[in-house]
Amino acid sequence: MTEPRTLPPEYDCAAALTELDAFLRGELPLEAADRMQRHLDHCQHCHQIGTYERAFRDRLQRVGAGACCPEPLRARIAALLAEGASGG
């Protein structure tokens, strides 16, 4: 039986999971992205979460590829954003 690999202290699952979204969007700096990839390569728990999140995003993107936002909804969102920007 193979022993699980121990991770260096900088590999913290809680911290990794807070950066997972940015990693999947390709928004992490190169060093942080490399650190995340190493973590996902070594941590089965985070790897499973990352795999699920990536599949969910891919599916959501495929399903929504041809969809457009109805104009009334677009106007409501714009109004809410403007209200939030004005502090109201």
N, C-alpha and C positions, 0 to 999 in steps of 0.2 A: 504494500500500500504506500502511495506517495504522500508525503507530508505536505500540507498546504504551505505555500510560500508566504513568508512573513513580509510585510510591507514596511518600508522605511517610515519613520515618524511623520514625514511631510505628507504622506498619503492618508488623509483623514476623510472618511466616507461622508460625514456631514458637510464638510467644506466642498468635497467633490460634487455632491449632489446639488449644492447651491450654484455651482458653476456649470452644471450639465446643460441647462437650457442655452446658455451662451456658446458652449462648446458645439452643440448640435447645430446652431445657427452659423457657426464658423466665425464667431465674434471674439474669441479669446486670442490674446497675443500668442505668438508662436511658442514661447517657453511654457506658458500656462496650458496651451493645447497639448503640447508634448507630455507635460506632467499628467494631464487628464487622461490621455491615451494610455500612458503607462499604468495609471491606476485602473482603468477599465480592463487592461490586459491581465492584471493581477488579482482583481477583486471580483469574484463571481457575482456577489450581490449587486454591486453597482453596474457590472456588465449587463446583467439581466434587466435592470431598470433602464439603462441606456439603450439596449436593444428594443425594448418595448416602446420607449419614447420616440426613437427614430422611426419605428414602424408606424406608430400612431401619426406622427407628423407627415410621413410619406403618404399614408392613406388619406389623411385630411386634405393634403394638397391635391391629390388626384381627384377626390370627390368634389372639391370646391373649384377645380380648375376652370370650369365653364360658367360658374355661377357669378351673378352680379348682385350688388346690393340695391334693393329697391330705393327709388328716390326719396320717399317719405322717411325711410330708416336712415338714409345717408344724411338728410337734413336734420333729423333728430340728434344723431351722433355729433354732427358739426355744432349744433346749438349747445349740447351738453359739454363739448370740449371748450367752446368759447366761454361758457358760464364758469367752467372750472378754471380757465386761464385768468378770468377776471376776478377770481377769488370769491365768487358768489355761490 
